[in-house]
Amino acid sequence: MKISIIICAYNEESGIGRLLKNLGKQRQPPEITDHEIIVVASGCTDRTVLIVKECMVEDSKIKLIQEKERRGKAAAMNRAFKVASGELVVSIPADVQPSEDGLYHLLVPFRDPTVSAVSGNPTQHPKSLKSGFLAKIANITYAFWVKQMKTLNDAGLAAHSSGEFMAMKAEVTKHIPEESAAEDSYISVMARRKGHIIFASKAIVYNIMPSNIIDYINQRRRWLYGHFQTHRLTGEYPTVMDTMIFHRTKLAMSIFKEVFLENPKRLLYFFATALVEAGIYALAVTDTIMQRRYAVWPIIKSTKVKMKD
């Protein structure tokens, strides 16, 4: 079996080289006999393309697609789909780093033929942990997300894969609507219609959270807008806390309860988190009403820094 790893990049000189080397060293299940790494560099004005070409000299599995302008991640992925030859497709952004054996754990669930997609587990690297008020809010939000994914996974109800690290059968979709602001939500709905989605908690990928409240709000605002948009495009909501709280309220409340029972100190920041999330929700609803386009989203600059070793 062959896998195609797709990386969409825009001005990612701080991390693309390290990611490509990381992927080249990742262990894969024995049933995976071949792989390719497809980098789509869209409108890059920094050293991203040069770094990729340097890596291509060392690793013949890397392929480069250059786009003159940045048209959004969905458009970039569609370009990659056209040349991808693997039975499985892995999507990973250029600004994250899989943990040791992260790719292995992402691919193993496909041994079950009913599995159509697998979500990895994005988290902060221990050496990149933030502190302060924003970190407390972000950690609560992440705790909800992990608990929700594990709960739904155990119940066989998982219907969302994280765009930070995900894999799917190539047959799930060959095209994403290019206006899509949350391609992972769209793919997840398509995957759920063709099989089961699994949350692989050991498939850890390290990312960097925003370091200021404005970037945090803008990031979460785009994600939530994308979830609303997915409903408009497919007729279904992704199973994320922002939408579950309204159409699966009982389950969402039980997850809230478990998160706080695990760590009662989280209650100290709950109301602040709820207030920030309510503001983000209002902004996303406004964006939806105003039909704002997020296919080419604003760069969250504070996440584009070199990750610590």
C-alpha positions in Angstrom: 0.0 0.0 0.0 1.2 3.5 -0.8 0.6 6.8 1.0 0.6 10.3 -0.3 1.6 12.9 2.3 0.3 16.4 1.3 1.9 19.6 2.8 0.4 23.0 1.9 2.8 25.8 2.5 2.9 29.6 2.4 6.1 31.3 3.6 7.1 28.4 5.9 10.9 28.7 5.9 11.0 28.4 9.6 9.7 24.9 9.7 9.3 23.2 6.3 12.9 21.8 6.2 12.6 20.3 9.6 9.2 18.8 8.8 10.4 17.1 5.6 13.3 15.6 7.5 11.0 14.5 10.3 8.7 12.8 7.8 11.6 11.1 6.1 12.5 9.4 9.4 9.0 8.4 10.5 8.3 4.7 11.1 5.5 3.3 9.0 3.4 0.1 9.4 4.8 -2.8 7.4 1.8 -2.8 5.1 2.9 0.6 3.8 5.3 -0.3 1.1 5.8 3.1 -0.6 5.2 6.8 0.0 5.5 10.2 -1.6 5.5 13.7 0.0 3.8 16.4 -2.1 4.5 20.0 -1.1 2.3 22.6 -2.6 4.0 26.0 -2.2 1.5 28.8 -2.9 2.7 32.3 -3.6 5.8 31.9 -1.3 8.0 35.0 -1.1 10.6 33.6 1.4 13.0 30.7 1.2 10.3 27.9 1.4 10.7 26.8 -2.2 14.5 26.8 -2.0 14.5 24.8 1.2 12.1 22.2 -0.4 14.3 21.9 -3.4 17.4 21.3 -1.2 15.5 18.5 0.6 14.5 17.0 -2.7 18.2 16.4 -3.5 18.4 14.3 -0.3 15.0 12.6 -0.6 13.6 11.5 -4.0 10.2 10.9 -2.4 9.5 14.7 -2.2 7.6 16.4 -5.0 7.1 20.1 -5.4 4.1 22.0 -6.9 4.6 25.7 -7.1 1.6 28.1 -7.4 2.3 31.7 -8.4 -0.4 33.0 -6.1 -2.0 31.9 -2.8 -5.6 30.8 -3.4 -6.2 28.9 -0.1 -5.6 25.5 1.4 -8.5 23.8 -0.3 -7.2 24.9 -3.8 -3.7 23.8 -2.9 -5.0 20.4 -1.7 -7.0 20.0 -4.9 -3.7 20.5 -6.9 -2.1 17.8 -4.8 -5.0 15.4 -5.2 -4.5 15.5 -9.0 -1.0 14.0 -8.7 -1.3 11.9 -5.5 -1.0 8.2 -6.3 -1.4 6.7 -2.8 -4.3 4.6 -1.6 -4.1 6.7 1.6 -3.7 10.4 1.8 -2.1 12.2 4.8 -2.6 15.9 5.3 -0.3 17.9 7.5 0.4 21.6 7.6 3.9 23.0 7.2 4.1 24.5 10.6 3.8 21.4 12.8 6.1 18.5 13.7 4.9 14.9 14.3 6.1 13.1 17.4 8.3 10.0 17.1 6.1 7.3 15.6 3.3 9.8 15.1 2.8 8.7 11.5 2.8 5.1 12.5 -0.1 5.5 14.9 -2.0 7.6 12.4 -1.9 4.8 9.8 -2.4 1.7 11.9 -6.2 2.1 12.3 -6.6 1.6 8.5 -6.0 -2.1 9.2 -9.7 -2.1 9.8 -11.3 -1.9 6.3 -14.3 0.1 7.6 -12.1 3.0 8.7 -12.3 5.9 6.1 -10.3 8.6 8.0 -8.1 9.0 11.1 -7.5 12.1 13.2 -4.2 12.7 14.9 -3.8 14.4 18.2 -2.4 18.0 18.0 -0.8 19.3 21.1 2.0 21.7 22.2 5.5 20.5 22.5 6.5 20.3 26.2 9.3 22.8 25.5 6.9 25.2 23.8 4.3 25.5 26.4 2.9 28.9 27.0 1.9 30.4 30.4 -0.4 33.1 31.6 -4.1 33.9 31.1 -4.3 33.0 27.3 -2.6 29.7 27.9 -5.2 28.8 30.6 -8.0 29.5 28.2 -6.4 27.6 25.4 -5.7 24.6 27.6 -9.3 24.4 28.7 -10.5 24.5 25.1 -8.0 21.8 24.2 -9.0 19.6 27.2 -12.6 19.8 25.9 -11.5 18.9 22.4 -9.5 15.8 23.5 -12.2 14.6 25.9 -14.8 15.1 23.2 -12.8 13.2 20.6 -12.1 10.3 23.0 -15.7 10.1 24.1 -17.1 10.1 20.6 -14.4 7.7 19.4 -15.2 5.2 22.2 -18.9 5.4 21.3 -18.2 4.9 17.6 -19.6 8.4 16.9 -16.4 10.3 15.9 -17.1 12.5 12.9 -14.2 15.0 12.8 -10.6 14.8 11.9 -8.1 17.5 12.8 -6.5 19.4 9.9 -3.3 19.5 11.9 -2.7 15.8 11.3 -5.1 13.5 9.5 -5.3 10.6 7.1 -8.0 9.3 4.8 -8.6 6.8 2.1 -8.0 8.4 -1.3 -11.5 7.5 -2.3 -13.1 9.7 0.3 -12.8 12.8 -1.9 -10.8 14.0 -4.9 -12.0 17.6 -4.6 -12.8 20.1 -1.9 -14.9 23.2 -2.6 -12.3 25.9 -3.0 -14.3 28.4 -0.9 -14.0 26.0 2.1 -12.3 27.6 5.1 -12.1 24.4 7.1 -11.1 21.6 4.6 -10.7 19.2 7.5 -14.4 19.6 8.5 -15.5 19.0 4.9 -13.3 16.0 4.5 -14.6 14.6 7.8 -18.2 14.8 6.6 -17.3 13.0 3.4 -15.3 10.4 5.3 -18.1 9.7 7.7 -20.4 8.9 4.8 -18.1 6.3 3.5 -17.0 4.6 6.8 -15.8 5.2 10.3 -13.5 8.0 11.6 -11.0 7.1 14.3 -9.3 9.4 16.8 -5.7 8.1 17.2 -4.6 9.7 20.5 -1.1 8.4 20.1 -0.7 10.0 16.7 0.7 13.2 18.3 1.7 16.2 16.3 3.2 19.2 17.9 2.0 22.7 17.1 2.4 26.2 18.4 -0.5 28.1 19.8 -1.0 31.8 19.3 0.9 33.9 21.8 -1.6 36.8 21.9 -5.4 37.1 22.4 -6.0 38.7 19.0 -4.3 35.9 17.1 -6.1 33.3 19.2 -9.5 34.9 18.5 -8.8 35.2 14.8 -7.7 31.6 14.6 -10.7 30.2 16.4 -13.0 32.6 14.5 -11.9 31.2 11.2 -12.2 27.6 12.4 -15.8 28.2 13.7 -16.8 30.0 10.5 -15.5 27.0 8.6 -17.6 24.7 10.7 -20.7 26.7 9.9 -19.7 26.8 6.2 -19.3 23.0 6.2 -22.9 22.7 7.3 -23.9 25.0 4.4 -21.9 22.9 1.9 -22.8 19.4 3.2 -26.0 19.8 5.3 -24.1 18.4 8.3 -22.3 19.9 11.2 -18.8 18.6 12.2 -18.7 17.0 15.7 -16.8 19.8 17.5 -17.7 21.4 20.8 -18.8 24.7 19.2 -21.6 23.0 17.3 -22.3 20.0 19.6 -23.3 22.3 22.4 -26.4 23.2 20.4 -27.4 20.0 18.6 -26.0 17.4 21.0 -26.4 19.4 24.2 -26.7 16.5 26.6 -23.5 14.8 25.4 -21.7 18.2 25.4 -22.6 18.8 29.0 -21.5 15.4 30.1 -18.1 16.1 28.5 -17.9 19.5 30.4 -18.6 17.6 33.6 -15.8 15.1 33.0 -13.3 17.7 32.1 -13.9 19.7 35.3 -14.0 16.5 37.5 -10.5 15.6 36.1 -9.2 19.0 37.2 -11.4 21.2 39.3 -9.0 24.1 39.0 -10.2 24.6 35.5 -13.4 26.1 36.9 -11.4 29.2 37.9 -11.0 30.1 34.2 -14.2 28.6 32.9 -16.2 31.8 32.9 -13.4 33.7 31.2 -13.1 30.9 28.6 -16.9 31.0 28.0 -16.9 34.7 27.6 -14.1 34.6 25.0 -15.7 31.7 23.2 -19.1 33.6 23.1 -17.3 36.5 21.5 -15.7 34.3 18.9 -19.0 32.6 18.2 -20.7 36.0 17.7 -17.9 37.0 15.3 -18.2 33.8 13.3 -22.0 34.2 13.1 -21.5 37.7 11.8 -18.9 36.5 9.3 -21.5 33.9 8.1 -24.3 36.5 7.7 -21.9 38.9 5.9 -20.7 36.0 3.7 -17.1 36.7 4.5 -14.6 34.6 2.5 -11.9 32.8 4.5 -10.6 30.5 1.8 -7.4 32.6 1.9 -7.2 33.3 5.6 -5.1 35.9 7.4 -1.8 34.5 8.6 -1.6 33.9 12.4 1.9 35.3 12.7 2.6 34.3 16.3 2.3 30.6 15.3 4.9 31.0 12.6 8.0 30.7 14.8 10.7 28.0 14.9 9.6 25.2 17.2 12.0 24.3 20.0 13.9 21.0 19.9 
